[in-house]
């Protein structure tokens, strides 16, 4: 009897043990601490190119908060900012190899993987964020995400980089003629490069992490990015002129390594997807608020700001039309038509 009681006492010390002692009136159950059966302990490495003060960085922090809360702390998201893990291309390749779980690049660097993403690099497609949201969150945007798994990537949602504007150290760009001769940093993207060439620009591709020093040393005259990015990276310290060209709307796409994704239960996949979408809505709204603030801040910090009129925009569209026609054939004319049809549908509802 003493031996039986001793064994019982030892058993009670074992965490999570379900025990029942018949005839003695002792029935008890120790419940597991996990919030759900389908969630495993995981460490997630998530890296982006921009700094943590940028809306994208704030969005990633929001994602981390949502995921860790919904998994009861069983998932830990390690966040890396300012290209600590490499530029967008390097991090995307790391996802393909299973060396990193999450990154949120612009769609532009993905063109080398899925060429059809290049339709979002066409200049002057969207007039406002509402038009962009309708296309990205609608059938066309989802169709493009479905092309990613065969390349080792899963796309869960679109976030916002935003409308790109031009800065330079030479002069205001208020007319099409003002583009000529400027040496402008661009992404390594054929549509951007050839569109700028058509406008008389000398496009100079380089990694984003190198841009500030290139501007400071006058290696290039200018660069083009959304207002929040211009401010958060302090380009105003090495650039005098800001021209509100709004020439391209660039989305971010929330990417997950397929090797990681395939390890997840259905419940875990839902948590990840829901968090990416929820944090994306937060990031979009924050980005739109920040762009308004950034414009005022950049003016206050001494940048000379000018508008690029609708009339000049139409002239630019005519000049770059051969570039659009060329890449429409390459990316798929039906896909391009679908994009413009969806934009026009939204415009008709305004």
TORDO-678608 format. One record per residue (C-alpha): residue number from 0; residue in three letters; x, y, z. Coordinates in pm, 1 decimal. Example, Ala and Ser with C-alpha at 12.3 -4.5 7.8 and 13.67 -1.06 7.14 Angstrom:
<atom 0,Ala,<1230.0,-450.0,780.0>>
<atom 1,Ser,<1367.0,-106.0,714.0>>
// end
This chain:
<atom 0,Unk,<0.0,0.0,0.0>>
<atom 1,Unk,<282.6,239.6,91.4>>
<atom 2,Unk,<454.0,166.0,-239.3>>
<atom 3,Unk,<129.7,242.5,-429.4>>
<atom 4,Unk,<86.1,575.0,-252.1>>
<atom 5,Unk,<449.6,663.6,-319.2>>
<atom 6,Unk,<404.2,594.8,-692.1>>
<atom 7,Unk,<90.9,808.0,-694.6>>
<atom 8,Unk,<277.7,1098.3,-536.1>>
<atom 9,Unk,<546.8,1076.7,-804.2>>
<atom 10,Unk,<282.0,1062.8,-1076.2>>
<atom 11,Unk,<123.6,1382.9,-954.1>>
<atom 12,Unk,<452.0,1563.3,-1018.0>>
<atom 13,Unk,<455.0,1478.3,-1389.9>>
<atom 14,Unk,<324.2,1781.0,-1589.2>>
<atom 15,Unk,<25.5,1722.1,-1812.2>>
<atom 16,Unk,<-40.9,1371.1,-1673.4>>
<atom 17,Unk,<-398.9,1254.1,-1693.4>>
<atom 18,Unk,<-460.7,1040.2,-1392.3>>
<atom 19,Unk,<-746.9,851.2,-1236.5>>
<atom 20,Unk,<-744.9,650.9,-917.6>>
<atom 21,Unk,<-1043.1,422.5,-896.0>>
<atom 22,Unk,<-1188.5,328.1,-557.1>>
<atom 23,Unk,<-1018.3,614.7,-373.7>>
<atom 24,Unk,<-1236.7,894.7,-509.0>>
<atom 25,Unk,<-938.1,1063.9,-676.9>>
<atom 26,Unk,<-1012.2,1185.6,-1028.3>>
<atom 27,Unk,<-820.5,1476.0,-1185.9>>
<atom 28,Unk,<-705.1,1619.2,-1517.8>>
<atom 29,Unk,<-406.0,1851.6,-1581.5>>
<atom 30,Unk,<-484.4,2061.3,-1891.1>>
<atom 31,Unk,<-214.4,2142.9,-2148.7>>
<atom 32,Unk,<-93.8,2503.5,-2162.5>>
<atom 33,Unk,<-111.5,2538.4,-2542.8>>
<atom 34,Unk,<-394.4,2756.6,-2682.0>>
<atom 35,Unk,<-484.7,2506.1,-2953.4>>
<atom 36,Unk,<-391.7,2155.3,-3055.3>>
<atom 37,Unk,<-280.8,2245.9,-3407.5>>
<atom 38,Unk,<-23.1,2508.0,-3306.1>>
<atom 39,Unk,<341.0,2408.8,-3267.1>>
<atom 40,Unk,<623.6,2608.6,-3111.3>>
<atom 41,Unk,<789.6,2801.7,-3394.6>>
<atom 42,Unk,<1049.7,3071.9,-3449.5>>
<atom 43,Unk,<981.4,3296.9,-3749.9>>
<atom 44,Unk,<1244.0,3518.9,-3912.6>>
<atom 45,Unk,<1080.9,3820.5,-4081.4>>
<atom 46,Unk,<1290.8,4082.7,-4260.8>>
<atom 47,Unk,<1217.7,4397.5,-4463.7>>
<atom 48,Unk,<1425.1,4656.9,-4645.8>>
<atom 49,Unk,<1285.4,4966.9,-4476.4>>
<atom 50,Unk,<1341.7,5089.2,-4121.6>>
<atom 51,Unk,<1112.6,5021.2,-3827.5>>
<atom 52,Unk,<976.7,5379.2,-3819.5>>
<atom 53,Unk,<837.9,5345.2,-4172.4>>
<atom 54,Unk,<471.7,5232.1,-4199.4>>
<atom 55,Unk,<598.9,4900.3,-4336.3>>
<atom 56,Unk,<809.7,4855.6,-4023.5>>
<atom 57,Unk,<512.8,4946.6,-3804.5>>
<atom 58,Unk,<300.9,4700.0,-4000.5>>
<atom 59,Unk,<553.2,4423.6,-3939.2>>
<atom 60,Unk,<545.5,4499.5,-3567.1>>
<atom 61,Unk,<165.0,4479.4,-3578.3>>
<atom 62,Unk,<190.6,4141.9,-3755.1>>
<atom 63,Unk,<425.8,4015.8,-3483.7>>
<atom 64,Unk,<184.7,4131.6,-3212.9>>
<atom 65,Unk,<-115.4,3961.2,-3378.0>>
<atom 66,Unk,<60.8,3631.5,-3444.8>>
<atom 67,Unk,<216.0,3599.6,-3100.3>>
<atom 68,Unk,<-117.8,3679.8,-2935.4>>
<atom 69,Unk,<-321.2,3438.5,-3148.1>>
<atom 70,Unk,<-75.8,3155.2,-3090.0>>
<atom 71,Unk,<-63.0,3214.9,-2715.6>>
<atom 72,Unk,<306.1,3295.2,-2743.3>>
<atom 73,Unk,<394.6,2964.8,-2908.4>>
<atom 74,Unk,<517.2,3154.0,-3215.4>>
<atom 75,Unk,<794.5,3408.5,-3181.6>>
<atom 76,Unk,<853.9,3651.5,-3468.1>>
<atom 77,Unk,<1208.3,3784.4,-3497.8>>
<atom 78,Unk,<1192.9,4116.1,-3686.4>>
<atom 79,Unk,<1477.7,4256.7,-3896.4>>
<atom 80,Unk,<1466.2,4606.5,-4045.6>>
<atom 81,Unk,<1674.7,4825.7,-4278.1>>
<atom 82,Unk,<1789.3,4535.5,-4498.8>>
<atom 83,Unk,<1972.7,4364.9,-4210.6>>
<atom 84,Unk,<1914.3,4033.4,-4388.0>>
<atom 85,Unk,<1985.6,4174.3,-4735.7>>
<atom 86,Unk,<1786.2,4357.9,-5000.5>>
<atom 87,Unk,<1446.9,4246.7,-5132.1>>
<atom 88,Unk,<1598.4,4010.9,-5388.7>>
<atom 89,Unk,<1831.1,3844.7,-5140.7>>
<atom 90,Unk,<1556.3,3795.6,-4882.8>>
<atom 91,Unk,<1318.0,3658.1,-5145.7>>
<atom 92,Unk,<1582.3,3405.3,-5248.0>>
<atom 93,Unk,<1629.2,3315.4,-4880.4>>
<atom 94,Unk,<1256.6,3237.3,-4862.3>>
<atom 95,Unk,<1281.0,3011.0,-5166.5>>
<atom 96,Unk,<1564.6,2821.9,-4997.6>>
<atom 97,Unk,<1384.3,2794.0,-4664.7>>
<atom 98,Unk,<1646.1,3007.0,-4485.9>>
<atom 99,Unk,<1398.0,3281.0,-4391.6>>
<atom 100,Unk,<1025.1,3260.2,-4331.3>>
<atom 101,Unk,<882.6,3604.1,-4424.0>>
<atom 102,Unk,<966.2,3915.4,-4624.1>>
<atom 103,Unk,<749.6,4195.0,-4768.4>>
<atom 104,Unk,<915.1,4328.9,-5085.1>>
<atom 105,Unk,<781.0,4561.0,-5349.9>>
<atom 106,Unk,<631.2,4372.5,-5640.5>>
<atom 107,Unk,<895.9,4520.0,-5873.3>>
<atom 108,Unk,<1184.0,4290.0,-5769.9>>
<atom 109,Unk,<950.8,3990.4,-5813.2>>
<atom 110,Unk,<930.1,4042.6,-6188.1>>
<atom 111,Unk,<1235.1,3818.5,-6230.4>>
<atom 112,Unk,<1036.9,3539.1,-6064.2>>
<atom 113,Unk,<685.2,3605.9,-6197.5>>
<atom 114,Unk,<708.7,3842.4,-6494.0>>
<atom 115,Unk,<339.2,3932.4,-6480.4>>
<atom 116,Unk,<397.0,4137.2,-6163.0>>
<atom 117,Unk,<554.0,4387.5,-6402.3>>
<atom 118,Unk,<211.6,4527.3,-6489.5>>
<atom 119,Unk,<222.0,4713.7,-6155.9>>
<atom 120,Unk,<531.1,4897.4,-6281.0>>
<atom 121,Unk,<342.0,5066.1,-6562.4>>
<atom 122,Unk,<347.2,5442.4,-6502.1>>
<atom 123,Unk,<29.7,5643.6,-6443.9>>
<atom 124,Unk,<-210.4,5348.2,-6408.0>>
<atom 125,Unk,<-379.7,5450.2,-6081.4>>
<atom 126,Unk,<-505.8,5794.0,-5984.2>>
<atom 127,Unk,<-560.5,5716.9,-5616.2>>
<atom 128,Unk,<-522.8,5437.6,-5355.8>>
<atom 129,Unk,<-885.5,5327.8,-5388.4>>
<atom 130,Unk,<-823.3,5221.0,-5748.2>>
<atom 131,Unk,<-510.4,5031.4,-5645.6>>
<atom 132,Unk,<-691.0,4851.4,-5360.0>>
<atom 133,Unk,<-968.2,4735.9,-5594.2>>
<atom 134,Unk,<-722.3,4581.4,-5839.2>>
<atom 135,Unk,<-485.7,4428.3,-5583.5>>
<atom 136,Unk,<-754.9,4281.4,-5357.3>>
<atom 137,Unk,<-969.1,4172.4,-5650.9>>
<atom 138,Unk,<-944.9,3883.6,-5901.3>>
<atom 139,Unk,<-637.9,4020.1,-6081.6>>
<atom 140,Unk,<-428.6,4059.0,-5768.2>>
<atom 141,Unk,<-522.2,3710.8,-5648.5>>
<atom 142,Unk,<-447.3,3561.3,-5991.3>>
<atom 143,Unk,<-90.3,3688.1,-5965.2>>
<atom 144,Unk,<-44.8,3554.0,-5611.1>>
<atom 145,Unk,<-144.0,3209.6,-5738.8>>
<atom 146,Unk,<162.3,3208.8,-5965.8>>
<atom 147,Unk,<403.6,3220.9,-5669.8>>
<atom 148,Unk,<387.1,2868.5,-5514.5>>
<atom 149,Unk,<558.4,2705.4,-5811.7>>
<atom 150,Unk,<855.3,2932.1,-5734.0>>
<atom 151,Unk,<879.5,2839.5,-5366.4>>
<atom 152,Unk,<681.8,3139.7,-5241.1>>
<atom 153,Unk,<336.7,3197.4,-5091.9>>
<atom 154,Unk,<173.6,3539.8,-5127.4>>
<atom 155,Unk,<-79.6,3618.5,-4855.0>>
<atom 156,Unk,<-169.6,3985.1,-4898.8>>
<atom 157,Unk,<-80.2,4315.3,-5057.4>>
<atom 158,Unk,<47.1,4598.6,-4841.4>>
<atom 159,Unk,<127.9,4949.0,-4964.5>>
<atom 160,Unk,<452.6,5110.4,-5067.5>>
<atom 161,Unk,<258.9,5385.1,-5243.1>>
<atom 162,Unk,<285.6,5642.8,-5516.5>>
<atom 163,Unk,<641.5,5714.5,-5618.8>>
<atom 164,Unk,<766.9,6072.5,-5648.5>>
<atom 165,Unk,<1090.6,6216.6,-5782.1>>
<atom 166,Unk,<1361.8,6397.6,-5587.1>>
<atom 167,Unk,<1686.1,6543.7,-5721.9>>
<atom 168,Unk,<1959.1,6793.2,-5643.4>>
<atom 169,Unk,<1958.2,6979.0,-5978.2>>
<atom 170,Unk,<1624.6,7150.2,-6045.8>>
<atom 171,Unk,<1245.3,7113.4,-6014.5>>
<atom 172,Unk,<1083.5,6864.2,-6250.7>>
<atom 173,Unk,<763.3,7042.8,-6348.3>>
<atom 174,Unk,<756.2,6952.1,-6719.1>>
<atom 175,Unk,<848.2,6652.0,-6931.5>>
<atom 176,Unk,<1151.2,6842.3,-7058.7>>
<atom 177,Unk,<1286.2,6872.2,-6702.7>>
<atom 178,Unk,<1352.6,6497.8,-6688.6>>
<atom 179,Unk,<1617.9,6515.3,-6957.5>>
<atom 180,Unk,<1975.9,6457.8,-6850.6>>
<atom 181,Unk,<1906.2,6367.3,-6488.0>>
<atom 182,Unk,<2087.5,6066.2,-6345.9>>
<atom 183,Unk,<1826.1,5892.6,-6133.2>>
<atom 184,Unk,<1857.2,5586.7,-5912.9>>
<atom 185,Unk,<1594.9,5326.4,-6000.9>>
<atom 186,Unk,<1523.8,4971.0,-5900.4>>
<atom 187,Unk,<1664.7,4694.2,-6117.4>>
<atom 188,Unk,<1342.2,4680.8,-6317.1>>
<atom 189,Unk,<1316.9,4688.7,-6696.2>>
<atom 190,Unk,<985.9,4876.3,-6716.5>>
<atom 191,Unk,<1109.8,5153.4,-6484.5>>
<atom 192,Unk,<1443.7,5174.0,-6661.0>>
<atom 193,Unk,<1300.7,5192.7,-7012.4>>
<atom 194,Unk,<1022.0,5433.9,-6918.2>>
<atom 195,Unk,<1277.8,5670.9,-6766.7>>
<atom 196,Unk,<1503.7,5633.9,-7068.2>>
<atom 197,Unk,<1213.9,5734.4,-7292.9>>
<atom 198,Unk,<1177.7,6051.7,-7084.7>>
<atom 199,Unk,<1546.0,6134.0,-7134.0>>
<atom 200,Unk,<1665.2,6020.8,-6789.9>>
<atom 201,Unk,<1986.8,5829.4,-6728.9>>
<atom 202,Unk,<1847.7,5552.5,-6501.5>>
<atom 203,Unk,<2099.7,5401.8,-6259.4>>
<atom 204,Unk,<1986.3,5083.2,-6082.6>>
<atom 205,Unk,<2129.2,5012.1,-5737.7>>
<atom 206,Unk,<2031.9,4848.7,-5408.7>>
<atom 207,Unk,<1814.9,5062.5,-5184.7>>
<atom 208,Unk,<2067.0,5040.4,-4901.1>>
<atom 209,Unk,<2319.4,5227.7,-5120.0>>
<atom 210,Unk,<2092.4,5516.6,-5221.3>>
<atom 211,Unk,<2164.5,5770.6,-4947.3>>
<atom 212,Unk,<2541.8,5756.4,-4990.9>>
<atom 213,Unk,<2504.4,5773.9,-5371.8>>
<atom 214,Unk,<2292.1,6088.2,-5338.7>>
<atom 215,Unk,<2530.3,6237.9,-5084.6>>
<atom 216,Unk,<2835.8,6177.9,-5303.4>>
<atom 217,Unk,<2650.9,6301.6,-5617.0>>
<atom 218,Unk,<2702.0,5964.3,-5783.1>>
<atom 219,Unk,<2341.1,6010.2,-5888.6>>
<atom 220,Unk,<2133.5,6328.3,-5910.1>>
<atom 221,Unk,<1815.7,6187.3,-5764.6>>
<atom 222,Unk,<1589.2,5897.3,-5681.7>>
<atom 223,Unk,<1217.5,5812.9,-5682.2>>
<atom 224,Unk,<1017.9,5669.6,-5392.7>>
<atom 225,Unk,<698.7,5727.0,-5192.9>>
<atom 226,Unk,<694.4,6026.9,-4959.0>>
<atom 227,Unk,<707.0,5822.4,-4638.9>>
<atom 228,Unk,<1020.8,5646.5,-4765.5>>
<atom 229,Unk,<1180.9,5977.0,-4866.9>>
<atom 230,Unk,<1126.6,6118.4,-4519.2>>
<atom 231,Unk,<1207.4,5809.3,-4311.7>>
<atom 232,Unk,<1538.6,5766.9,-4496.5>>
<atom 233,Unk,<1624.0,6138.5,-4463.1>>
<atom 234,Unk,<1675.7,6189.6,-4836.0>>
<atom 235,Unk,<1583.0,6553.7,-4776.2>>
<atom 236,Unk,<1928.2,6596.7,-4619.9>>
<atom 237,Unk,<2091.5,6530.2,-4958.9>>
<atom 238,Unk,<1813.8,6634.6,-5201.2>>
<atom 239,Unk,<1674.1,6983.0,-5258.1>>
<atom 240,Unk,<1386.3,6930.9,-5501.1>>
<atom 241,Unk,<1075.0,6714.6,-5461.7>>
<atom 242,Unk,<846.1,6679.6,-5762.5>>
<atom 243,Unk,<502.7,6525.6,-5699.0>>
<atom 244,Unk,<494.4,6309.6,-6010.7>>
<atom 245,Unk,<299.8,6014.6,-5861.8>>
<atom 246,Unk,<433.8,5827.5,-6163.3>>
<atom 247,Unk,<402.2,5469.3,-6033.0>>
<atom 248,Unk,<197.6,5307.8,-5757.4>>
<atom 249,Unk,<401.8,5029.7,-5597.8>>
<atom 250,Unk,<247.4,4759.2,-5378.7>>
<atom 251,Unk,<426.7,4548.8,-5121.3>>
<atom 252,Unk,<347.7,4177.5,-5125.6>>
<atom 253,Unk,<354.2,3971.4,-4805.5>>
<atom 254,Unk,<560.6,3662.2,-4886.8>>
<atom 255,Unk,<605.2,3338.8,-4692.6>>
<atom 256,Unk,<854.4,3062.9,-4766.1>>
<atom 257,Unk,<666.3,2767.3,-4919.3>>
<atom 258,Unk,<900.9,2530.1,-4737.0>>
<atom 259,Unk,<782.5,2685.2,-4410.2>>
<atom 260,Unk,<418.2,2708.0,-4523.0>>
<atom 261,Unk,<405.4,2338.0,-4607.7>>
<atom 262,Unk,<499.5,2252.7,-4247.8>>
<atom 263,Unk,<197.5,2434.0,-4104.7>>
<atom 264,Unk,<-136.5,2292.5,-3998.4>>
<atom 265,Unk,<-454.7,2439.2,-4146.1>>
<atom 266,Unk,<-510.1,2627.7,-3821.8>>
<atom 267,Unk,<-159.8,2776.6,-3834.2>>
<atom 268,Unk,<-203.3,2876.8,-4200.0>>
<atom 269,Unk,<-524.6,3059.4,-4112.5>>
<atom 270,Unk,<-358.3,3247.1,-3827.1>>
<atom 271,Unk,<-71.8,3350.9,-4055.0>>
<atom 272,Unk,<-303.4,3458.4,-4337.9>>
<atom 273,Unk,<-543.8,3649.9,-4114.8>>
<atom 274,Unk,<-253.8,3828.7,-3944.4>>
<atom 275,Unk,<-96.4,3928.2,-4277.8>>
<atom 276,Unk,<-427.7,4072.5,-4399.7>>
<atom 277,Unk,<-511.7,4249.8,-4072.4>>
<atom 278,Unk,<-163.9,4399.6,-4038.2>>
<atom 279,Unk,<-176.9,4495.8,-4407.1>>
<atom 280,Unk,<-494.4,4700.2,-4359.0>>
<atom 281,Unk,<-327.7,4872.3,-4064.5>>
<atom 282,Unk,<-13.2,4941.1,-4271.3>>
<atom 283,Unk,<-207.3,5083.5,-4565.4>>
<atom 284,Unk,<-399.4,5327.1,-4347.9>>
<atom 285,Unk,<-86.8,5425.3,-4158.3>>
<atom 286,Unk,<101.6,5476.9,-4484.5>>
<atom 287,Unk,<-167.9,5706.0,-4623.9>>
<atom 288,Unk,<-172.6,5913.3,-4309.6>>
<atom 289,Unk,<205.3,5923.8,-4303.4>>
<atom 290,Unk,<234.1,6038.9,-4664.7>>
<atom 291,Unk,<30.0,6348.6,-4584.6>>
<atom 292,Unk,<244.6,6416.9,-4279.0>>
<atom 293,Unk,<565.1,6345.7,-4470.4>>
<atom 294,Unk,<480.5,6598.5,-4740.5>>
<atom 295,Unk,<433.5,6871.9,-4479.3>>
<atom 296,Unk,<745.4,6763.0,-4290.9>>
<atom 297,Unk,<959.7,6762.7,-4604.8>>
<atom 298,Unk,<839.9,7113.0,-4691.0>>
<atom 299,Unk,<914.2,7227.7,-4336.5>>
<atom 300,Unk,<1263.1,7075.9,-4356.7>>
<atom 301,Unk,<1342.6,7287.0,-4660.3>>
<atom 302,Unk,<1266.0,7078.0,-4966.9>>
<atom 303,Unk,<1131.8,7275.9,-5261.1>>
<atom 304,Unk,<811.0,7100.7,-5365.9>>
<atom 305,Unk,<634.5,7133.7,-5701.4>>
<atom 306,Unk,<335.6,6968.5,-5866.3>>
<atom 307,Unk,<353.7,6773.0,-6191.1>>
<atom 308,Unk,<38.6,6885.8,-6371.3>>
<atom 309,Unk,<-219.8,6657.4,-6539.2>>
<atom 310,Unk,<-125.0,6815.2,-6873.2>>
<atom 311,Unk,<241.5,6720.0,-6831.7>>
<atom 312,Unk,<138.1,6374.7,-6711.8>>
<atom 313,Unk,<-52.9,6321.8,-7039.6>>
<atom 314,Unk,<256.9,6425.3,-7236.3>>
<atom 315,Unk,<466.0,6175.2,-7039.1>>
<atom 316,Unk,<210.0,5899.9,-7104.1>>
<atom 317,Unk,<235.3,5960.2,-7477.4>>
<atom 318,Unk,<614.9,5946.9,-7467.9>>
<atom 319,Unk,<626.0,5618.1,-7277.5>>
<atom 320,Unk,<338.9,5452.0,-7469.4>>
<atom 321,Unk,<578.3,5241.5,-7684.9>>
<atom 322,Unk,<731.6,5106.2,-7361.7>>
<atom 323,Unk,<386.3,5012.0,-7228.3>>
<atom 324,Unk,<293.1,4846.7,-7559.6>>
<atom 325,Unk,<614.3,4644.6,-7561.4>>
<atom 326,Unk,<573.0,4510.0,-7208.6>>
<atom 327,Unk,<199.7,4452.6,-7248.8>>
<atom 328,Unk,<288.0,4191.5,-7510.2>>
<atom 329,Unk,<548.0,4039.6,-7278.2>>
<atom 330,Unk,<332.1,4027.3,-6963.7>>
<atom 331,Unk,<9.2,3937.4,-7142.0>>
<atom 332,Unk,<-222.5,4176.4,-7321.2>>
<atom 333,Unk,<-530.1,4011.3,-7169.2>>
<atom 334,Unk,<-389.6,4064.9,-6819.9>>
<atom 335,Unk,<-309.6,4429.0,-6890.3>>
<atom 336,Unk,<-659.2,4480.8,-7033.2>>
<atom 337,Unk,<-809.8,4325.2,-6719.9>>
<atom 338,Unk,<-612.0,4567.7,-6504.2>>
<atom 339,Unk,<-726.9,4874.6,-6694.8>>
<atom 340,Unk,<-1086.1,4742.7,-6707.9>>
<atom 341,Unk,<-1090.5,4703.1,-6329.0>>
<atom 342,Unk,<-948.7,5053.1,-6282.9>>
<atom 343,Unk,<-1210.5,5201.5,-6516.9>>
<atom 344,Unk,<-1484.8,5013.5,-6330.1>>
<atom 345,Unk,<-1379.2,5178.1,-6003.7>>
<atom 346,Unk,<-1363.6,5519.5,-6172.0>>
<atom 347,Unk,<-1716.2,5468.7,-6300.5>>
<atom 348,Unk,<-1838.9,5411.8,-5945.5>>
<atom 349,Unk,<-1696.8,5739.8,-5813.2>>
// end
